[in-house]
Amino acid sequence: MTGLHILPPDSERPTLKTIAAETGLAIATVSRALKDASDIGEETKRRVRETAERLGYRPNRAGVRLRTGKTNVIALTMSTEADVMNHTSRLIYSIAEALRGTSYHLVVMPFFPDQDPMDPIRYIVETGSADGILMNQTTADDPRVRYLAEHNFPFATHGRTSMGLDHPYFDFDNEEFARIGVRALKAKGRKRLILVPPPRSQSYAGHMITGFADEAATQGLTFEVMEDVTSDSGAGIVEAAFARRMAADPLIDGILAGSTTSAMAAVAGSEQVGRVIGHDFDIVAKEAITFLHRFRREIIVVEENVGRAGNFLARAVMAAIERRAPEHGQFLDRPDHVQR
C-alpha cells in the first residue's frame, strides 16, 4: 500500500538518551541545551539542536505533560486586524526560528475585532494549553498583563506598559523614530508636517506622538496629528483621508507614517490630487521587510528590526517559563538613522 507512513514504536523513536549517545554529552546537558539554559554554551546548544533535528527527535508531549505538567507550547496571541503589509509575518517567523531546535513549539491564537483580547488569554491560563504567552499591541494599562501577573503565568510583550509592573518586553523606540523622521523632513526643507499615528489605545502611539510633537516644536516646524485615521486604518481609508487633507491644505509638505501600509496609502492619496513625492512633499516611514523603496524610491525609510524582537521575546518567555533570569529581560531598540 502506497502513501501510508507508519510511525515507529516509541522504543524506536530517538530520545534524549539517543542524542546524548550521538553527541557524547550527558543526558542532563542535552535536556538543558534543548531548553536554551543560560549555563550551556552556544556551541553546545547548536550541536545538540542539529543532532536532534537530524535524528528527528520529538519530545512525547503527552508524557512530558503527565510527568512535568508542561505542554512545551508557547502561544502567540494576535489580532486579526493586523495588516499583511506590517511586521506580523516577520515577527511570527523570527519567534519560530528562535524556538527551532528547542523543546518548545509555537501556536498562534488569533482574536477578532469584535472579540475581547482577554478571551484567548483566559482560555490559555484556565485550560493550561500553553506554558507561556507572547502578545503585542500592548496598552499603557493592559488588562492582559495585569491578569497574567496576578496568575503568575509566564509571558512577554512586544511593547511596553505603564503599569508599574516589572515584566519581560521588547519594544521599538517609537519616540526616537519620530524624532529622526522629523529631523529628516527638516533636512529636506519641509516646514508643515503631519503624522499618521498608531491607534491611541496602544502604548507606542503616545511615544510616537510625543517624539513627533516635541521634535517638530524644537525644529520650529508647524505640525498636526491626524485624528480621523490611524496607521492601522485600512489602506483605502488612509488614501481617501490624504486626498482630502492634501487638497485642503497645499502647504502640507512632510508626512510621518507609523506603518508601511499607511505610508503607501498616504502617498497614493497625495498623488491623487497632483502632489509629487520628492518635489511637493516627502514622507518618512518605518518597515520591517524591505519593500517601500520598491513602491517609491523617494520614501525615507527607518528600519524596524522585528527579527531581533522575535528572537528576544522567544528567549525571554522561555526563561520566564523555566523560572530563570534571562540574559536580558527588557530591551528598547533605538533606531539611529534613516535609509536614503
Summary of the structure (lengths in Angstrom):
residues: 340
radius of gyration: 23.5
end to end distance: 59.9
largest distance: 77.5
contacts: 1105
relative contact order: 0.13
helix: 44%
strand: 16%
